[in-house]
Amino acid sequence: MRYKSGHKEEARARMVAAAGRGFRRQGFGGIGVDGLAKEAEVTSGAFYGHFSSKGEAFKAALVAGLDELRQGVESLRAEHGAKWVAAFVDFYLGQKRVCELGASCALQSLTSEVQRADAGIKTVFEAEIDGVVNAVADGLPGRSTKDRRARAWALLSILSGGVTMARAVADKDVSAAIASACRAAALKACAET
């Protein structure tokens, strides 16, 4: 049976997306290759046709997730102009705080897995998050790249940490209070000093 051109790339992209959902929901240690294959609706053999290990699938899911975040920042900057930061903060602390965990942001949901990973994964994370920081910093006011990058680091840290805490509480009012406090802090962090 012949497959159309691009079939293998499309299948891999579907498996990367499925692996990202699986890792976000269950963590690296909470899901195995069989679970990842099931999430992707393929056999374990098909999974191994695209990834040599669960670790390789995690790396691909991490890269794809952080690339999605970077592209989202760039899209919001293009769509909202000078008001993009408020739109980003509201989206992150709104929809990304309450969505199903498999659809959450890779920065918020996979960073805790990265801190337990080997140096290779940490190096990949560092390279990818640097691209996100640059995308955020390029949209902030100010002439100093160092200052804009510092504010970008602060913004991303406030948002990902805030959503992590807000997801960890049972009371929806407490979750909303955390989000509200983080919104104020995030907008303040982005203001030009």
C-alpha positions in Angstrom: 0.0 0.0 0.0 1.4 3.4 -1.0 0.9 6.3 1.2 0.5 9.9 -0.1 3.4 12.2 0.0 3.9 13.6 3.5 2.1 10.7 5.2 5.0 9.9 7.5 5.5 13.5 8.6 1.8 13.9 9.3 1.7 10.6 11.3 4.7 11.8 13.3 3.1 15.2 14.0 -0.1 13.4 15.2 2.1 11.2 17.5 4.0 14.2 18.9 0.7 16.0 19.6 -0.6 12.8 21.3 2.6 12.4 23.3 2.3 16.0 24.4 -1.2 15.4 25.7 -0.2 12.2 27.4 2.8 13.7 29.1 0.8 16.8 30.2 -1.9 14.7 31.7 0.1 12.0 33.4 3.7 13.1 33.6 6.8 11.4 32.2 6.7 8.7 34.9 3.0 8.2 34.7 2.7 7.1 31.1 4.5 4.4 29.2 5.0 3.7 25.5 1.8 1.7 25.4 -0.1 4.6 26.9 1.5 7.0 24.5 0.6 4.7 21.5 -3.0 4.4 22.8 -3.2 8.2 23.1 -2.0 8.5 19.4 -4.4 5.6 18.4 -1.5 3.6 17.0 0.3 0.4 18.0 3.4 0.4 20.1 5.2 -0.8 17.0 4.1 2.2 15.0 5.2 4.4 17.9 8.7 2.9 17.8 8.7 3.5 14.1 8.8 7.2 14.9 10.6 7.3 18.3 13.4 5.1 19.5 12.3 5.7 23.2 9.8 7.4 25.4 12.5 9.9 26.2 12.8 10.8 22.5 9.0 11.3 22.3 9.1 13.5 25.4 11.8 15.7 23.8 9.8 16.0 20.6 6.6 16.9 22.6 8.6 19.5 24.7 10.0 21.1 21.6 6.6 21.2 19.9 4.9 22.6 23.0 7.4 25.4 23.5 7.3 26.2 19.8 3.5 26.4 20.0 3.9 28.9 22.9 6.4 31.0 20.9 4.1 31.0 17.9 1.2 32.0 20.1 3.1 34.9 21.5 4.1 36.1 18.0 0.5 35.8 16.8 -0.8 37.8 19.7 1.8 40.4 19.1 0.7 40.7 15.5 -3.0 40.6 16.3 -3.1 42.9 19.3 -0.2 45.3 18.8 0.8 47.3 21.9 -2.0 45.5 23.9 -0.7 42.0 23.2 0.6 41.5 26.8 -2.8 41.9 28.4 -4.3 39.6 25.8 -1.6 37.0 26.5 -1.9 37.3 30.3 -5.7 37.0 30.1 -5.6 33.9 27.8 -2.9 32.2 29.9 -4.6 32.8 33.2 -8.0 32.2 31.8 -8.3 29.5 29.2 -5.0 27.8 29.9 -5.7 27.7 33.6 -9.0 25.9 33.3 -8.6 23.8 30.1 -8.3 20.0 30.2 -4.7 19.3 31.4 -3.8 17.6 28.1 -4.4 20.9 26.4 -2.5 23.0 28.9 0.7 24.9 28.1 3.9 22.9 27.8 5.7 25.5 29.9 3.4 25.1 32.8 2.8 21.4 32.6 6.1 19.9 31.4 8.7 22.1 33.2 8.4 20.0 36.4 9.3 17.0 34.3 12.3 18.7 32.7 13.8 19.5 36.1 14.0 15.8 36.8 15.4 15.0 33.3 18.9 14.5 32.1 21.2 17.3 30.9 20.3 16.6 27.3 16.6 17.4 27.9 17.6 20.4 30.0 19.7 21.7 27.1 16.9 21.3 24.7 14.5 23.1 27.1 17.0 25.9 27.5 17.3 26.4 23.8 13.5 26.4 23.2 12.6 28.6 26.1 15.2 31.1 24.9 13.2 31.4 21.7 10.0 32.0 23.7 11.8 34.6 25.9 13.0 36.4 22.8 9.5 36.4 21.3 8.1 38.0 24.5 11.0 40.4 24.9 10.8 41.6 21.3 7.2 42.7 22.1 8.0 44.6 25.3 8.7 48.4 25.3 12.2 49.6 26.1 15.6 50.0 24.5 17.6 47.7 26.6 17.5 44.1 25.4 18.8 42.9 28.8 15.9 44.7 30.6 13.3 43.4 28.1 14.6 39.9 28.5 14.5 40.2 32.3 10.9 41.3 32.2 10.1 38.4 29.7 11.6 35.9 32.2 9.5 37.4 35.0 6.3 37.3 32.9 6.7 33.7 31.9 7.6 32.7 35.4 4.7 34.4 37.0 2.2 32.9 34.5 3.5 29.3 34.5 3.9 29.3 38.3 0.6 31.0 38.8 -1.3 28.5 36.6 0.5 25.6 38.4 -0.7 26.9 41.8 -4.2 27.7 40.5 -4.6 24.2 39.1 -3.4 22.7 42.3 -6.3 24.0 44.5 -9.8 22.5 44.6 -11.7 25.7 45.4 -12.5 27.6 42.1 -12.6 30.9 44.1 -9.1 30.3 45.4 -8.0 29.4 41.9 -9.5 32.7 40.5 -7.9 34.7 43.3 -4.5 33.2 42.4 -5.1 34.1 38.8 -6.2 37.6 39.7 -3.1 38.3 41.8 -0.8 36.8 39.1 -2.5 39.0 36.4 -1.6 42.2 38.4 1.9 41.0 39.0 2.4 39.9 35.4 1.2 43.3 34.0 3.4 45.1 36.5 6.4 43.0 35.5 6.0 43.9 31.9 5.9 47.7 32.5 8.9 49.6 31.4 11.1 50.5 34.4 
